[in-house]
Amino acid sequence: MNIDQAQPIISKQLASKRTPFGRQINDVAIEALNATLQDTANNGSDAVQCKSCGFVISILLTETGCPNCGVEELTTNINE
């Protein structure tokens, strides 16, 4: 799934401040969500989901792991 396809999930996370797994989203992760939505030039890039907290974000913002919980296990197989 690319960022364009994941936009409904990303927008829902931003509005609810919760991941699809129901975990709370921290301030750093909220900034990452805003950056993902604003970076329309990279909408074709992969979106990834953290295997621990369920956070969905652009793969371009996960160099050091999940921006929400820090776990490095991410997958492109996204579950809502």
PDB file with SEQRES, HELIX, SHEET and CRYST1 records, atoms N, CA, C and O in Angstrom:
SEQRES   1 A   80  MET ASN ILE ASP GLN ALA GLN PRO ILE ILE SER LYS GLN          
SEQRES   2 A   80  LEU ALA SER LYS ARG THR PRO PHE GLY ARG GLN ILE ASN          
SEQRES   3 A   80  ASP VAL ALA ILE GLU ALA LEU ASN ALA THR LEU GLN ASP          
SEQRES   4 A   80  THR ALA ASN ASN GLY SER ASP ALA VAL GLN CYS LYS SER          
SEQRES   5 A   80  CYS GLY PHE VAL ILE SER ILE LEU LEU THR GLU THR GLY          
SEQRES   6 A   80  CYS PRO ASN CYS GLY VAL GLU GLU LEU THR THR ASN ILE          
SEQRES   7 A   80  ASN GLU                                                      
HELIX    1 AA1 ILE A    3  SER A   16  1                                  14    
HELIX    2 AA2 ASP A   27  GLN A   38  1                                  12    
HELIX    3 AA3 THR A   40  ASN A   42  5                                   3    
HELIX    4 AA4 ILE A   59  LEU A   61  5                                   3    
SHEET    1 AA1 3 VAL A  56  SER A  58  0                                        
SHEET    2 AA1 3 ALA A  47  CYS A  50 -1                                        
SHEET    3 AA1 3 LEU A  74  THR A  75 -1                                        
CRYST1    1.000    1.000    1.000  90.00  90.00  90.00 P 1           1          
ATOM      1  N   MET A   1       0.857  -1.168   0.000  1.00  0.00           N  
ATOM      2  CA  MET A   1       0.000   0.000   0.000  1.00  0.00           C  
ATOM      3  C   MET A   1       0.904   1.232   0.000  1.00  0.00           C  
ATOM      4  O   MET A   1       1.878   1.312   0.749  1.00  0.00           O  
ATOM      5  N   ASN A   2       0.554   2.192  -0.863  1.00  0.00           N  
ATOM      6  CA  ASN A   2       1.340   3.421  -0.868  1.00  0.00           C  
ATOM      7  C   ASN A   2       0.653   4.484   0.005  1.00  0.00           C  
ATOM      8  O   ASN A   2      -0.447   4.275   0.515  1.00  0.00           O  
ATOM      9  N   ILE A   3       1.324   5.612   0.159  1.00  0.00           N  
ATOM     10  CA  ILE A   3       0.819   6.671   1.038  1.00  0.00           C  
ATOM     11  C   ILE A   3      -0.539   7.177   0.564  1.00  0.00           C  
ATOM     12  O   ILE A   3      -1.429   7.437   1.374  1.00  0.00           O  
ATOM     13  N   ASP A   4      -0.694   7.316  -0.754  1.00  0.00           N  
ATOM     14  CA  ASP A   4      -1.962   7.796  -1.294  1.00  0.00           C  
ATOM     15  C   ASP A   4      -3.111   6.868  -0.881  1.00  0.00           C  
ATOM     16  O   ASP A   4      -4.181   7.343  -0.501  1.00  0.00           O  
ATOM     17  N   GLN A   5      -2.899   5.567  -0.951  1.00  0.00           N  
ATOM     18  CA  GLN A   5      -3.924   4.594  -0.562  1.00  0.00           C  
ATOM     19  C   GLN A   5      -4.152   4.586   0.950  1.00  0.00           C  
ATOM     20  O   GLN A   5      -5.256   4.296   1.411  1.00  0.00           O  
ATOM     21  N   ALA A   6      -3.121   4.899   1.713  1.00  0.00           N  
ATOM     22  CA  ALA A   6      -3.205   4.871   3.177  1.00  0.00           C  
ATOM     23  C   ALA A   6      -3.695   6.192   3.776  1.00  0.00           C  
ATOM     24  O   ALA A   6      -3.862   6.287   4.992  1.00  0.00           O  
ATOM     25  N   GLN A   7      -3.928   7.203   2.948  1.00  0.00           N  
ATOM     26  CA  GLN A   7      -4.340   8.510   3.469  1.00  0.00           C  
ATOM     27  C   GLN A   7      -5.571   8.458   4.370  1.00  0.00           C  
ATOM     28  O   GLN A   7      -5.592   9.161   5.380  1.00  0.00           O  
ATOM     29  N   PRO A   8      -6.599   7.664   4.060  1.00  0.00           N  
ATOM     30  CA  PRO A   8      -7.735   7.605   4.989  1.00  0.00           C  
ATOM     31  C   PRO A   8      -7.332   7.109   6.387  1.00  0.00           C  
ATOM     32  O   PRO A   8      -7.836   7.611   7.392  1.00  0.00           O  
ATOM     33  N   ILE A   9      -6.438   6.137   6.448  1.00  0.00           N  
ATOM     34  CA  ILE A   9      -5.969   5.619   7.738  1.00  0.00           C  
ATOM     35  C   ILE A   9      -5.148   6.679   8.458  1.00  0.00           C  
ATOM     36  O   ILE A   9      -5.318   6.901   9.657  1.00  0.00           O  
ATOM     37  N   ILE A  10      -4.257   7.334   7.716  1.00  0.00           N  
ATOM     38  CA  ILE A  10      -3.394   8.365   8.291  1.00  0.00           C  
ATOM     39  C   ILE A  10      -4.235   9.519   8.828  1.00  0.00           C  
ATOM     40  O   ILE A  10      -3.988  10.013   9.928  1.00  0.00           O  
ATOM     41  N   SER A  11      -5.227   9.947   8.049  1.00  0.00           N  
ATOM     42  CA  SER A  11      -6.110  11.039   8.489  1.00  0.00           C  
ATOM     43  C   SER A  11      -6.916  10.649   9.718  1.00  0.00           C  
ATOM     44  O   SER A  11      -7.122  11.468  10.613  1.00  0.00           O  
ATOM     45  N   LYS A  12      -7.372   9.406   9.765  1.00  0.00           N  
ATOM     46  CA  LYS A  12      -8.142   8.915  10.914  1.00  0.00           C  
ATOM     47  C   LYS A  12      -7.274   8.900  12.178  1.00  0.00           C  
ATOM     48  O   LYS A  12      -7.738   9.245  13.266  1.00  0.00           O  
ATOM     49  N   GLN A  13      -6.012   8.496  12.018  1.00  0.00           N  
ATOM     50  CA  GLN A  13      -5.091   8.505  13.160  1.00  0.00           C  
ATOM     51  C   GLN A  13      -4.891   9.923  13.687  1.00  0.00           C  
ATOM     52  O   GLN A  13      -4.875  10.150  14.897  1.00  0.00           O  
ATOM     53  N   LEU A  14      -4.739  10.870  12.771  1.00  0.00           N  
ATOM     54  CA  LEU A  14      -4.520  12.263  13.150  1.00  0.00           C  
ATOM     55  C   LEU A  14      -5.737  12.819  13.887  1.00  0.00           C  
ATOM     56  O   LEU A  14      -5.589  13.522  14.887  1.00  0.00           O  
ATOM     57  N   ALA A  15      -6.929  12.508  13.404  1.00  0.00           N  
ATOM     58  CA  ALA A  15      -8.159  13.015  14.024  1.00  0.00           C  
ATOM     59  C   ALA A  15      -8.412  12.392  15.397  1.00  0.00           C  
ATOM     60  O   ALA A  15      -8.831  13.080  16.328  1.00  0.00           O  
ATOM     61  N   SER A  16      -8.156  11.089  15.520  1.00  0.00           N  
ATOM     62  CA  SER A  16      -8.469  10.380  16.772  1.00  0.00           C  
ATOM     63  C   SER A  16      -7.305  10.340  17.759  1.00  0.00           C  
ATOM     64  O   SER A  16      -7.492  10.058  18.943  1.00  0.00           O  
ATOM     65  N   LYS A  17      -6.082  10.629  17.251  1.00  0.00           N  
ATOM     66  CA  LYS A  17      -4.855  10.510  18.040  1.00  0.00           C  
ATOM     67  C   LYS A  17      -4.693   9.092  18.592  1.00  0.00           C  
ATOM     68  O   LYS A  17      -4.201   8.884  19.700  1.00  0.00           O  
ATOM     69  N   ARG A  18      -5.123   8.132  17.780  1.00  0.00           N  
ATOM     70  CA  ARG A  18      -5.019   6.704  18.095  1.00  0.00           C  
ATOM     71  C   ARG A  18      -4.571   5.948  16.848  1.00  0.00           C  
ATOM     72  O   ARG A  18      -4.889   6.337  15.725  1.00  0.00           O  
ATOM     73  N   THR A  19      -3.829   4.865  17.060  1.00  0.00           N  
ATOM     74  CA  THR A  19      -3.431   4.004  15.955  1.00  0.00           C  
ATOM     75  C   THR A  19      -4.603   3.092  15.607  1.00  0.00           C  
ATOM     76  O   THR A  19      -5.570   3.024  16.365  1.00  0.00           O  
ATOM     77  N   PRO A  20      -4.536   2.382  14.463  1.00  0.00           N  
ATOM     78  CA  PRO A  20      -5.584   1.415  14.162  1.00  0.00           C  
ATOM     79  C   PRO A  20      -5.716   0.315  15.224  1.00  0.00           C  
ATOM     80  O   PRO A  20      -6.760  -0.332  15.310  1.00  0.00           O  
ATOM     81  N   PHE A  21      -4.676   0.099  16.028  1.00  0.00           N  
ATOM     82  CA  PHE A  21      -4.725  -0.867  17.122  1.00  0.00           C  
ATOM     83  C   PHE A  21      -5.305  -0.260  18.397  1.00  0.00           C  
ATOM     84  O   PHE A  21      -5.456  -0.955  19.402  1.00  0.00           O  
ATOM     85  N   GLY A  22      -5.633   1.047  18.361  1.00  0.00           N  
ATOM     86  CA  GLY A  22      -6.219   1.718  19.519  1.00  0.00           C  
ATOM     87  C   GLY A  22      -5.217   2.337  20.474  1.00  0.00           C  
ATOM     88  O   GLY A  22      -5.601   2.873  21.513  1.00  0.00           O  
ATOM     89  N   ARG A  23      -3.938   2.269  20.136  1.00  0.00           N  
ATOM     90  CA  ARG A  23      -2.907   2.843  21.010  1.00  0.00           C  
ATOM     91  C   ARG A  23      -2.835   4.353  20.822  1.00  0.00           C  
ATOM     92  O   ARG A  23      -3.053   4.848  19.716  1.00  0.00           O  
ATOM     93  N   GLN A  24      -2.536   5.086  21.881  1.00  0.00           N  
ATOM     94  CA  GLN A  24      -2.420   6.530  21.838  1.00  0.00           C  
ATOM     95  C   GLN A  24      -1.205   6.948  21.002  1.00  0.00           C  
ATOM     96  O   GLN A  24      -0.182   6.263  20.998  1.00  0.00           O  
ATOM     97  N   ILE A  25      -1.328   8.079  20.294  1.00  0.00           N  
ATOM     98  CA  ILE A  25      -0.252   8.590  19.451  1.00  0.00           C  
ATOM     99  C   ILE A  25       0.410   9.776  20.142  1.00  0.00           C  
ATOM    100  O   ILE A  25      -0.271  10.688  20.610  1.00  0.00           O  
ATOM    101  N   ASN A  26       1.751   9.760  20.207  1.00  0.00           N  
ATOM    102  CA  ASN A  26       2.494  10.838  20.872  1.00  0.00           C  
ATOM    103  C   ASN A  26       2.673  12.053  19.954  1.00  0.00           C  
ATOM    104  O   ASN A  26       2.333  11.995  18.772  1.00  0.00           O  
ATOM    105  N   ASP A  27       3.204  13.144  20.494  1.00  0.00           N  
ATOM    106  CA  ASP A  27       3.362  14.398  19.753  1.00  0.00           C  
ATOM    107  C   ASP A  27       4.320  14.279  18.570  1.00  0.00           C  
ATOM    108  O   ASP A  27       4.081  14.883  17.525  1.00  0.00           O  
ATOM    109  N   VAL A  28       5.387  13.519  18.716  1.00  0.00           N  
ATOM    110  CA  VAL A  28       6.345  13.327  17.625  1.00  0.00           C  
ATOM    111  C   VAL A  28       5.655  12.611  16.460  1.00  0.00           C  
ATOM    112  O   VAL A  28       5.859  12.962  15.298  1.00  0.00           O  
ATOM    113  N   ALA A  29       4.848  11.619  16.777  1.00  0.00           N  
ATOM    114  CA  ALA A  29       4.138  10.872  15.747  1.00  0.00           C  
ATOM    115  C   ALA A  29       3.083  11.736  15.060  1.00  0.00           C  
ATOM    116  O   ALA A  29       2.852  11.584  13.861  1.00  0.00           O  
ATOM    117  N   ILE A  30       2.450  12.624  15.790  1.00  0.00           N  
ATOM    118  CA  ILE A  30       1.473  13.542  15.184  1.00  0.00           C  
ATOM    119  C   ILE A  30       2.167  14.450  14.170  1.00  0.00           C  
ATOM    120  O   ILE A  30       1.633  14.709  13.091  1.00  0.00           O  
ATOM    121  N   GLU A  31       3.361  14.933  14.522  1.00  0.00           N  
ATOM    122  CA  GLU A  31       4.139  15.745  13.583  1.00  0.00           C  
ATOM    123  C   GLU A  31       4.492  14.928  12.337  1.00  0.00           C  
ATOM    124  O   GLU A  31       4.475  15.455  11.225  1.00  0.00           O  
ATOM    125  N   ALA A  32       4.809  13.653  12.519  1.00  0.00           N  
ATOM    126  CA  ALA A  32       5.134  12.787  11.384  1.00  0.00           C  
ATOM    127  C   ALA A  32       3.905  12.567  10.500  1.00  0.00           C  
ATOM    128  O   ALA A  32       4.027  12.514   9.276  1.00  0.00           O  
ATOM    129  N   LEU A  33       2.732  12.441  11.105  1.00  0.00           N  
ATOM    130  CA  LEU A  33       1.503  12.298  10.321  1.00  0.00           C  
ATOM    131  C   LEU A  33       1.249  13.550   9.487  1.00  0.00           C  
ATOM    132  O   LEU A  33       0.920  13.459   8.305  1.00  0.00           O  
ATOM    133  N   ASN A  34       1.404  14.712  10.105  1.00  0.00           N  
ATOM    134  CA  ASN A  34       1.225  15.970   9.375  1.00  0.00           C  
ATOM    135  C   ASN A  34       2.221  16.077   8.225  1.00  0.00           C  
ATOM    136  O   ASN A  34       1.856  16.497   7.127  1.00  0.00           O  
ATOM    137  N   ALA A  35       3.463  15.703   8.466  1.00  0.00           N  
ATOM    138  CA  ALA A  35       4.489  15.745   7.424  1.00  0.00           C  
ATOM    139  C   ALA A  35       4.144  14.798   6.279  1.00  0.00           C  
ATOM    140  O   ALA A  35       4.352  15.135   5.113  1.00  0.00           O  
ATOM    141  N   THR A  36       3.628  13.638   6.595  1.00  0.00           N  
ATOM    142  CA  THR A  36       3.241  12.668   5.567  1.00  0.00           C  
ATOM    143  C   THR A  36       2.131  13.224   4.688  1.00  0.00           C  
ATOM    144  O   THR A  36       2.190  13.110   3.464  1.00  0.00           O  
ATOM    145  N   LEU A  37       1.125  13.822   5.303  1.00  0.00           N  
ATOM    146  CA  LEU A  37       0.001  14.360   4.542  1.00  0.00           C  
ATOM    147  C   LEU A  37       0.400  15.581   3.710  1.00  0.00           C  
ATOM    148  O   LEU A  37      -0.165  15.809   2.640  1.00  0.00           O  
ATOM    149  N   GLN A  38       1.347  16.351   4.182  1.00  0.00           N  
ATOM    150  CA  GLN A  38       1.779  17.554   3.464  1.00  0.00           C  
ATOM    151  C   GLN A  38       2.748  17.246   2.320  1.00  0.00           C  
ATOM    152  O   GLN A  38       2.864  18.038   1.385  1.00  0.00           O  
ATOM    153  N   ASP A  39       3.434  16.127   2.382  1.00  0.00           N  
ATOM    154  CA  ASP A  39       4.439  15.766   1.381  1.00  0.00           C  
ATOM    155  C   ASP A  39       3.787  15.039   0.207  1.00  0.00           C  
ATOM    156  O   ASP A  39       3.985  13.837   0.030  1.00  0.00           O  
ATOM    157  N   THR A  40       3.018  15.760  -0.585  1.00  0.00           N  
ATOM    158  CA  THR A  40       2.272  15.143  -1.685  1.00  0.00           C  
ATOM    159  C   THR A  40       3.183  14.637  -2.810  1.00  0.00           C  
ATOM    160  O   THR A  40       2.761  13.801  -3.609  1.00  0.00           O  
ATOM    161  N   ALA A  41       4.402  15.122  -2.884  1.00  0.00           N  
ATOM    162  CA  ALA A  41       5.337  14.659  -3.918  1.00  0.00           C  
ATOM    163  C   ALA A  41       5.718  13.195  -3.728  1.00  0.00           C  
ATOM    164  O   ALA A  41       6.151  12.544  -4.680  1.00  0.00           O  
ATOM    165  N   ASN A  42       5.564  12.668  -2.519  1.00  0.00           N  
ATOM    166  CA  ASN A  42       5.954  11.284  -2.234  1.00  0.00           C  
ATOM    167  C   ASN A  42       4.765  10.369  -1.978  1.00  0.00           C  
ATOM    168  O   ASN A  42       4.913   9.340  -1.318  1.00  0.00           O  
ATOM    169  N   ASN A  43       3.589  10.722  -2.485  1.00  0.00           N  
ATOM    170  CA  ASN A  43       2.398   9.897  -2.261  1.00  0.00           C  
ATOM    171  C   ASN A  43       2.515   8.494  -2.842  1.00  0.00           C  
ATOM    172  O   ASN A  43       1.771   7.599  -2.439  1.00  0.00           O  
ATOM    173  N   GLY A  44       3.430   8.286  -3.775  1.00  0.00           N  
ATOM    174  CA  GLY A  44       3.638   6.958  -4.345  1.00  0.00           C  
ATOM    175  C   GLY A  44       4.559   6.089  -3.515  1.00  0.00           C  
ATOM    176  O   GLY A  44       4.697   4.900  -3.799  1.00  0.00           O  
ATOM    177  N   SER A  45       5.195   6.649  -2.493  1.00  0.00           N  
ATOM    178  CA  SER A  45       6.086   5.870  -1.615  1.00  0.00           C  
ATOM    179  C   SER A  45       5.270   4.912  -0.747  1.00  0.00           C  
ATOM    180  O   SER A  45       4.070   5.095  -0.545  1.00  0.00           O  
ATOM    181  N   ASP A  46       5.948   3.901  -0.250  1.00  0.00           N  
ATOM    182  CA  ASP A  46       5.276   2.917   0.599  1.00  0.00           C  
ATOM    183  C   ASP A  46       4.839   3.510   1.934  1.00  0.00           C  
ATOM    184  O   ASP A  46       5.511   4.365   2.511  1.00  0.00           O  
ATOM    185  N   ALA A  47       3.711   3.036   2.395  1.00  0.00           N  
ATOM    186  CA  ALA A  47       3.279   3.285   3.764  1.00  0.00           C  
ATOM    187  C   ALA A  47       3.616   2.023   4.545  1.00  0.00           C  
ATOM    188  O   ALA A  47       3.562   0.919   4.003  1.00  0.00           O  
ATOM    189  N   VAL A  48       3.961   2.185   5.809  1.00  0.00           N  
ATOM    190  CA  VAL A  48       4.286   1.034   6.659  1.00  0.00           C  
ATOM    191  C   VAL A  48       3.483   1.099   7.945  1.00  0.00           C  
ATOM    192  O   VAL A  48       3.002   2.156   8.355  1.00  0.00           O  
ATOM    193  N   GLN A  49       3.351  -0.072   8.572  1.00  0.00           N  
ATOM    194  CA  GLN A  49       2.648  -0.166   9.849  1.00  0.00           C  
ATOM    195  C   GLN A  49       3.580  -0.805  10.867  1.00  0.00           C  
ATOM    196  O   GLN A  49       4.243  -1.804  10.590  1.00  0.00           O  
ATOM    197  N   CYS A  50       3.614  -0.205  12.051  1.00  0.00           N  
ATOM    198  CA  CYS A  50       4.401  -0.754  13.147  1.00  0.00           C  
ATOM    199  C   CYS A  50       3.738  -2.039  13.633  1.00  0.00           C  
ATOM    200  O   CYS A  50       2.530  -2.075  13.863  1.00  0.00           O  
ATOM    201  N   LYS A  51       4.533  -3.085  13.786  1.00  0.00           N  
ATOM    202  CA  LYS A  51       3.989  -4.360  14.250  1.00  0.00           C  
ATOM    203  C   LYS A  51       3.627  -4.334  15.726  1.00  0.00           C  
ATOM    204  O   LYS A  51       2.880  -5.193  16.193  1.00  0.00           O  
ATOM    205  N   SER A  52       4.144  -3.362  16.465  1.00  0.00           N  
ATOM    206  CA  SER A  52       3.871  -3.280  17.896  1.00  0.00           C  
ATOM    207  C   SER A  52       2.633  -2.438  18.204  1.00  0.00           C  
ATOM    208  O   SER A  52       1.678  -2.929  18.805  1.00  0.00           O  
ATOM    209  N   CYS A  53       2.652  -1.160  17.788  1.00  0.00           N  
ATOM    210  CA  CYS A  53       1.556  -0.256  18.166  1.00  0.00           C  
ATOM    211  C   CYS A  53       0.525  -0.055  17.059  1.00  0.00           C  
ATOM    212  O   CYS A  53      -0.559   0.469  17.317  1.00  0.00           O  
ATOM    213  N   GLY A  54       0.850  -0.468  15.819  1.00  0.00           N  
ATOM    214  CA  GLY A  54      -0.084  -0.345  14.711  1.00  0.00           C  
ATOM    215  C   GLY A  54      -0.032   0.971  13.965  1.00  0.00           C  
ATOM    216  O   GLY A  54      -0.816   1.187  13.041  1.00  0.00           O  
ATOM    217  N   PHE A  55       0.875   1.855  14.346  1.00  0.00           N  
ATOM    218  CA  PHE A  55       0.990   3.179  13.726  1.00  0.00           C  
ATOM    219  C   PHE A  55       1.284   3.055  12.236  1.00  0.00           C  
ATOM    220  O   PHE A  55       2.174   2.301  11.844  1.00  0.00           O  
ATOM    221  N   VAL A  56       0.548   3.784  11.402  1.00  0.00           N  
ATOM    222  CA  VAL A  56       0.733   3.776   9.951  1.00  0.00           C  
ATOM    223  C   VAL A  56       1.335   5.111   9.532  1.00  0.00           C  
ATOM    224  O   VAL A  56       0.828   6.172   9.896  1.00  0.00           O  
ATOM    225  N   ILE A  57       2.429   5.050   8.759  1.00  0.00           N  
ATOM    226  CA  ILE A  57       3.170   6.254   8.402  1.00  0.00           C  
ATOM    227  C   ILE A  57       3.967   5.998   7.126  1.00  0.00           C  
ATOM    228  O   ILE A  57       4.094   4.855   6.688  1.00  0.00           O  
ATOM    229  N   SER A  58       4.500   7.057   6.534  1.00  0.00           N  
ATOM    230  CA  SER A  58       5.359   6.944   5.367  1.00  0.00           C  
ATOM    231  C   SER A  58       6.650   6.221   5.739  1.00  0.00           C  
ATOM    232  O   SER A  58       7.218   6.459   6.805  1.00  0.00           O  
ATOM    233  N   ILE A  59       7.099   5.355   4.869  1.00  0.00           N  
ATOM    234  CA  ILE A  59       8.360   4.653   5.099  1.00  0.00           C  
ATOM    235  C   ILE A  59       9.529   5.646   5.148  1.00  0.00           C  
ATOM    236  O   ILE A  59      10.568   5.358   5.741  1.00  0.00           O  
ATOM    237  N   LEU A  60       9.355   6.798   4.531  1.00  0.00           N  
ATOM    238  CA  LEU A  60      10.409   7.815   4.499  1.00  0.00           C  
ATOM    239  C   LEU A  60      10.678   8.428   5.869  1.00  0.00           C  
ATOM    240  O   LEU A  60      11.708   9.075   6.059  1.00  0.00           O  
ATOM    241  N   LEU A  61       9.773   8.239   6.826  1.00  0.00           N  
ATOM    242  CA  LEU A  61       9.917   8.827   8.162  1.00  0.00           C  
ATOM    243  C   LEU A  61      10.207   7.784   9.237  1.00  0.00           C  
ATOM    244  O   LEU A  61       9.979   8.027  10.422  1.00  0.00           O  
ATOM    245  N   THR A  62      10.710   6.627   8.820  1.00  0.00           N  
ATOM    246  CA  THR A  62      10.924   5.544   9.786  1.00  0.00           C  
ATOM    247  C   THR A  62      12.372   5.066   9.833  1.00  0.00           C  
ATOM    248  O   THR A  62      12.633   3.903  10.141  1.00  0.00           O  
ATOM    249  N   GLU A  63      13.290   5.936   9.537  1.00  0.00           N  
ATOM    250  CA  GLU A  63      14.708   5.559   9.520  1.00  0.00           C  
ATOM    251  C   GLU A  63      15.167   4.975  10.858  1.00  0.00           C  
ATOM    252  O   GLU A  63      15.986   4.056  10.887  1.00  0.00           O  
ATOM    253  N   THR A  64      14.650   5.500  11.947  1.00  0.00           N  
ATOM    254  CA  THR A  64      15.048   5.023  13.280  1.00  0.00           C  
ATOM    255  C   THR A  64      13.953   4.192  13.939  1.00  0.00           C  
ATOM    256  O   THR A  64      13.976   3.994  15.154  1.00  0.00           O  
ATOM    257  N   GLY A  65      13.003   3.706  13.159  1.00  0.00           N  
ATOM    258  CA  GLY A  65      11.910   2.905  13.705  1.00  0.00           C  
ATOM    259  C   GLY A  65      10.612   3.688  13.748  1.00  0.00           C  
ATOM    260  O   GLY A  65      10.496   4.761  13.157  1.00  0.00           O  
ATOM    261  N   CYS A  66       9.657   3.148  14.442  1.00  0.00           N  
ATOM    262  CA  CYS A  66       8.339   3.760  14.550  1.00  0.00           C  
ATOM    263  C   CYS A  66       8.429   5.090  15.293  1.00  0.00           C  
ATOM    264  O   CYS A  66       8.964   5.137  16.400  1.00  0.00           O  
ATOM    265  N   PRO A  67       7.910   6.181  14.698  1.00  0.00           N  
ATOM    266  CA  PRO A  67       7.937   7.474  15.388  1.00  0.00           C  
ATOM    267  C   PRO A  67       7.064   7.502  16.649  1.00  0.00           C  
ATOM    268  O   PRO A  67       7.210   8.389  17.489  1.00  0.00           O  
ATOM    269  N   ASN A  68       6.167   6.537  16.773  1.00  0.00           N  
ATOM    270  CA  ASN A  68       5.271   6.524  17.927  1.00  0.00           C  
ATOM    271  C   ASN A  68       5.832   5.729  19.101  1.00  0.00           C  
ATOM    272  O   ASN A  68       5.769   6.186  20.243  1.00  0.00           O  
ATOM    273  N   CYS A  69       6.380   4.545  18.835  1.00  0.00           N  
ATOM    274  CA  CYS A  69       6.839   3.707  19.961  1.00  0.00           C  
ATOM    275  C   CYS A  69       8.309   3.308  19.881  1.00  0.00           C  
ATOM    276  O   CYS A  69       8.859   2.773  20.843  1.00  0.00           O  
ATOM    277  N   GLY A  70       8.956   3.567  18.726  1.00  0.00           N  
ATOM    278  CA  GLY A  70      10.383   3.275  18.594  1.00  0.00           C  
ATOM    279  C   GLY A  70      10.726   1.880  18.118  1.00  0.00           C  
ATOM    280  O   GLY A  70      11.893   1.604  17.837  1.00  0.00           O  
ATOM    281  N   VAL A  71       9.762   1.001  18.020  1.00  0.00           N  
ATOM    282  CA  VAL A  71      10.015  -0.363  17.564  1.00  0.00           C  
ATOM    283  C   VAL A  71      10.483  -0.331  16.115  1.00  0.00           C  
ATOM    284  O   VAL A  71       9.987   0.469  15.321  1.00  0.00           O  
ATOM    285  N   GLU A  72      11.423  -1.184  15.767  1.00  0.00           N  
ATOM    286  CA  GLU A  72      11.983  -1.199  14.414  1.00  0.00           C  
ATOM    287  C   GLU A  72      11.311  -2.208  13.495  1.00  0.00           C  
ATOM    288  O   GLU A  72      11.649  -2.273  12.313  1.00  0.00           O  
ATOM    289  N   GLU A  73      10.374  -2.990  14.000  1.00  0.00           N  
ATOM    290  CA  GLU A  73       9.672  -3.969  13.173  1.00  0.00           C  
ATOM    291  C   GLU A  73       8.475  -3.313  12.508  1.00  0.00           C  
ATOM    292  O   GLU A  73       7.458  -3.043  13.147  1.00  0.00           O  
ATOM    293  N   LEU A  74       8.618  -3.059  11.194  1.00  0.00           N  
ATOM    294  CA  LEU A  74       7.575  -2.413  10.412  1.00  0.00           C  
ATOM    295  C   LEU A  74       7.215  -3.312   9.236  1.00  0.00           C  
ATOM    296  O   LEU A  74       8.046  -4.097   8.779  1.00  0.00           O  
ATOM    297  N   THR A  75       5.990  -3.204   8.745  1.00  0.00           N  
ATOM    298  CA  THR A  75       5.554  -4.013   7.631  1.00  0.00           C  
ATOM    299  C   THR A  75       4.766  -3.167   6.649  1.00  0.00           C  
ATOM    300  O   THR A  75       4.125  -2.186   7.026  1.00  0.00           O  
ATOM    301  N   THR A  76       4.822  -3.564   5.377  1.00  0.00           N  
ATOM    302  CA  THR A  76       4.010  -2.903   4.354  1.00  0.00           C  
ATOM    303  C   THR A  76       2.643  -3.571   4.241  1.00  0.00           C  
ATOM    304  O   THR A  76       1.789  -3.102   3.488  1.00  0.00           O  
ATOM    305  N   ASN A  77       2.425  -4.653   4.973  1.00  0.00           N  
ATOM    306  CA  ASN A  77       1.140  -5.349   5.006  1.00  0.00           C  
ATOM    307  C   ASN A  77       0.273  -4.673   6.079  1.00  0.00           C  
ATOM    308  O   ASN A  77       0.311  -5.053   7.249  1.00  0.00           O  
ATOM    309  N   ILE A  78      -0.498  -3.680   5.668  1.00  0.00           N  
ATOM    310  CA  ILE A  78      -1.226  -2.831   6.615  1.00  0.00           C  
ATOM    311  C   ILE A  78      -2.615  -3.360   6.915  1.00  0.00           C  
ATOM    312  O   ILE A  78      -3.392  -3.658   6.008  1.00  0.00           O  
ATOM    313  N   ASN A  79      -2.920  -3.473   8.211  1.00  0.00           N  
ATOM    314  CA  ASN A  79      -4.241  -3.884   8.690  1.00  0.00           C  
ATOM    315  C   ASN A  79      -4.888  -2.704   9.387  1.00  0.00           C  
ATOM    316  O   ASN A  79      -4.265  -2.043  10.219  1.00  0.00           O  
ATOM    317  N   GLU A  80      -6.150  -2.442   9.042  1.00  0.00           N  
ATOM    318  CA  GLU A  80      -6.840  -1.319   9.695  1.00  0.00           C  
ATOM    319  C   GLU A  80      -7.359  -1.728  11.053  1.00  0.00           C  
ATOM    320  O   GLU A  80      -7.966  -0.917  11.751  1.00  0.00           O  
TER     321      GLU A  80                                                      
END                                                                             
